[in-house]
Amino acid sequence: MHSLPSDTPLWQLTPRVETYRDPAPPELDLIILGGGVAGLCTAWHATRMGIRTMVLEAQELASRASGRNDGQVLLGLGEHLNRLVGQWGHEDAMVLWRFIEENHRGIAKVIHDEEIDCSYQEQGGLRLAETPQEWKELIKTSALMDQEGILHQLVNSEELQTLLPLARGFRGALFLGGEAIFDPRAFVLGLASSASTDGLAIRENCPVMNLRGEMGDFIVEVEDGQRFRSLVVVHATSALCPSLDRSGFLARSLFPFRGQILATRELPDAVVQRMPAWAMSSNFCYEYFRMHGKRLTLGGMRWNVRGEESGMTDDSLVNPEITGHLLAWLQTHFPLIASEVENRGTERVWTGIMAGTPDGLPLVGEIPGHHGEFTCLGFNGYGMSLAWLAGQSVAEMIQDGRTSHRGSGLFRADRFLDEPGLPHR
Ligand SMILES: Cc1cc2nc3c(=O)[nH]c(=O)nc-3n(C[C@H](O)[C@H](O)[C@H](O)COP(=O)(O)OP(=O)(O)OC[C@H]3O[C@@H](n4cnc5c(N)ncnc54)[C@H](O)[C@@H]3O)c2cc1C
């Protein structure tokens, strides 16, 4: 008999040291709606630039997607580089790639400088091919990476048996040295603690109910009836953004969807020693997995159920059909780990909601026609790859009216204005 899995994410088991209930400073330049990774990255940079900032979070910091994901800090997005080039053209794909690399360096630096204890391990990542087609695409990607001087290693199926001896049924893989894994909630809490000592005000358990006013005098009304005023606001509310967006633009440009992860119980040492601490994925990142201590986490499989979990905003529910597909995937690709799970059950299974965009890139900048109202959201499944630098870009736009990061040009919200095929309300 399997024991019942819990639906609390692994990362949220660590008790909190402090809950933020800061009083509002007498004068505020910026209010950030939402305390996930996007909100806190923006807040960290803004505070460092001397922008007087407050974060308002409905629940606890990192209680939604930012504390429910797999903690993989990837170079690139789910699509392999050859597909990014196909979608964006060579030049823009490389701008995007360099943005993500810089984001990654920024994350590593802040974790180091601020001594953020978030189990950060930068040992690399492996994109595995399940099909001959994906293997061909990895070979193309490798050629592109050679051209661009991106360090990587193409691994054929025989070599894979040495590198990842418990894996079965993969055609080959691409190894990227710079990828990392961490505890994503601990990262967000670390940013909060660091920025808080620099003067950032944070209020948790403080749902924002309404937003009024305009550039220079926004009025933010929260659940207990209090009102806060600021010169500008940033929407960092991810999948829940439509409820506070007066323009209707965000509801038309983004869609919510839900992802699911399972975590095994602690695995025997003989298994753990043969599983490296890499960020790993297969099937164009639709399935993703990693070790956290002695446990394996495995997510994905939403493509395998009707509706692909699109439109979902409830992260308190787990889809048992997806759990079944994840266990079947484990049986096919890591049979030794599957037999451990068969004998002892999974430890926990949880879900998280994300904000998707039609082109897979976030919305970073002003809402068209709404001056002073910025967004830092729509990170699809890749917030850890983008949010650090996206947050810096927004803070720069607020401070100087422009950002130094060229990649942010790809994230402008006005790319969705009048685009045919966009979902309308
Ligand atoms: C299962 C799963 C696996 C994933 N794996 C990875 C991965 O390995 N690597 C990676 O890079 N990305 C991954 N992601 C994606 C990543 O988690 C997201 O891109 C990222 O966390 C988005 O951050 P965010 O701050 O925009 O959103 P969130 O973390 O959802 O934060 C939004 C916040 O806004 C708050 N909020 C909403 N409405 C209000 C309101 N009215 N008032 C106040 N606050 C409000 C919410 O409570 C929430 O805390 C994964 C996501 C999931 C669900």
The ligand as an SDF file (V2000), in Angstrom:
LIG
                    3D

 53 58  0  0  0  0  0  0  0  0999 V2000
    5.1850   23.0740  -10.9850 C   0  0  0  0  0  0  0  0  0  0  0  0
    6.0570   24.2010  -11.4360 C   0  0  0  0  0  0  0  0  0  0  0  0
    7.3970   23.9750  -11.7590 C   0  0  0  0  0  0  0  0  0  0  0  0
    8.2070   25.0330  -12.1870 C   0  0  0  0  0  0  0  0  0  0  0  0
    9.5420   24.8340  -12.3340 N   0  0  0  0  0  0  0  0  0  0  0  0
   10.3540   25.8860  -12.6430 C   0  0  0  0  0  0  0  0  0  0  0  0
   11.7710   25.7330  -12.6840 C   0  0  0  0  0  0  0  0  0  0  0  0
   12.3140   24.6760  -12.3640 O   0  0  0  0  0  0  0  0  0  0  0  0
   12.5140   26.8040  -13.0710 N   0  0  0  0  0  0  0  0  0  0  0  0
   11.9380   28.0080  -13.3880 C   0  0  0  0  0  0  0  0  0  0  0  0
   12.6440   28.9380  -13.7840 O   0  0  0  0  0  0  0  0  0  0  0  0
   10.6100   28.1930  -13.2690 N   0  0  0  0  0  0  0  0  0  0  0  0
    9.8080   27.1690  -12.8980 C   0  0  0  0  0  0  0  0  0  0  0  0
    8.4680   27.3660  -12.7620 N   0  0  0  0  0  0  0  0  0  0  0  0
    7.9140   28.7030  -13.0510 C   0  0  0  0  0  0  0  0  0  0  0  0
    8.1790   29.6650  -11.8970 C   0  0  0  0  0  0  0  0  0  0  0  0
    7.7570   29.1020  -10.6950 O   0  0  0  0  0  0  0  0  0  0  0  0
    7.4160   30.9540  -12.1900 C   0  0  0  0  0  0  0  0  0  0  0  0
    7.7770   31.4520  -13.4710 O   0  0  0  0  0  0  0  0  0  0  0  0
    7.7250   32.0340  -11.1640 C   0  0  0  0  0  0  0  0  0  0  0  0
    7.6560   31.5210   -9.8450 O   0  0  0  0  0  0  0  0  0  0  0  0
    6.7520   33.1870  -11.3230 C   0  0  0  0  0  0  0  0  0  0  0  0
    7.0130   34.0970  -10.2940 O   0  0  0  0  0  0  0  0  0  0  0  0
    6.0030   35.2720  -10.0090 P   0  0  0  0  0  0  0  0  0  0  0  0
    6.5700   36.0770   -8.9150 O   0  0  0  0  0  0  0  0  0  0  0  0
    5.6560   35.9260  -11.3080 O   0  0  0  0  0  0  0  0  0  0  0  0
    4.6530   34.5390   -9.5630 O   0  0  0  0  0  0  0  0  0  0  0  0
    4.1920   33.9890   -8.1360 P   0  0  0  0  0  0  0  0  0  0  0  0
    5.2760   33.2990   -7.4250 O   0  0  0  0  0  0  0  0  0  0  0  0
    2.9300   33.2190   -8.3850 O   0  0  0  0  0  0  0  0  0  0  0  0
    3.9070   35.3000   -7.3160 O   0  0  0  0  0  0  0  0  0  0  0  0
    2.7600   36.0970   -7.5050 C   0  0  0  0  0  0  0  0  0  0  0  0
    2.3390   36.5580   -6.1270 C   0  0  0  0  0  0  0  0  0  0  0  0
    1.3120   37.5220   -6.2470 O   0  0  0  0  0  0  0  0  0  0  0  0
    0.4700   37.3750   -5.1200 C   0  0  0  0  0  0  0  0  0  0  0  0
   -0.8210   38.0080   -5.3870 N   0  0  0  0  0  0  0  0  0  0  0  0
   -1.7260   37.6880   -6.3450 C   0  0  0  0  0  0  0  0  0  0  0  0
   -2.8150   38.4850   -6.2530 N   0  0  0  0  0  0  0  0  0  0  0  0
   -2.5700   39.3410   -5.2280 C   0  0  0  0  0  0  0  0  0  0  0  0
   -3.3010   40.4110   -4.6290 C   0  0  0  0  0  0  0  0  0  0  0  0
   -4.5310   40.7460   -5.0530 N   0  0  0  0  0  0  0  0  0  0  0  0
   -2.7450   41.0850   -3.6080 N   0  0  0  0  0  0  0  0  0  0  0  0
   -1.4910   40.7630   -3.1580 C   0  0  0  0  0  0  0  0  0  0  0  0
   -0.7640   39.7490   -3.6660 N   0  0  0  0  0  0  0  0  0  0  0  0
   -1.3010   39.0620   -4.6920 C   0  0  0  0  0  0  0  0  0  0  0  0
    0.3580   35.8530   -4.9870 C   0  0  0  0  0  0  0  0  0  0  0  0
   -0.0950   35.4710   -3.7030 O   0  0  0  0  0  0  0  0  0  0  0  0
    1.7750   35.4200   -5.2790 C   0  0  0  0  0  0  0  0  0  0  0  0
    2.5620   35.2600   -4.1240 O   0  0  0  0  0  0  0  0  0  0  0  0
    7.6410   26.3360  -12.3350 C   0  0  0  0  0  0  0  0  0  0  0  0
    6.3090   26.5600  -11.9880 C   0  0  0  0  0  0  0  0  0  0  0  0
    5.5290   25.5180  -11.5040 C   0  0  0  0  0  0  0  0  0  0  0  0
    4.1230   25.8030  -11.0780 C   0  0  0  0  0  0  0  0  0  0  0  0
  1  2  1  0
  2  3  1  0
  2 52  2  0
  3  4  2  0
  4  5  1  0
  4 50  1  0
  5  6  2  0
  6  7  1  0
  6 13  1  0
  7  8  2  0
  7  9  1  0
  9 10  1  0
 10 11  2  0
 10 12  1  0
 12 13  2  0
 13 14  1  0
 14 15  1  0
 14 50  1  0
 15 16  1  0
 16 17  1  0
 16 18  1  0
 18 19  1  0
 18 20  1  0
 20 21  1  0
 20 22  1  0
 22 23  1  0
 23 24  1  0
 24 25  2  0
 24 26  1  0
 24 27  1  0
 27 28  1  0
 28 29  2  0
 28 30  1  0
 28 31  1  0
 31 32  1  0
 32 33  1  0
 33 34  1  0
 33 48  1  0
 34 35  1  0
 35 36  1  0
 35 46  1  0
 36 37  1  0
 36 45  1  0
 37 38  2  0
 38 39  1  0
 39 40  1  0
 39 45  2  0
 40 41  1  0
 40 42  2  0
 42 43  1  0
 43 44  2  0
 44 45  1  0
 46 47  1  0
 46 48  1  0
 48 49  1  0
 50 51  2  0
 51 52  1  0
 52 53  1  0
M  END
$$$$
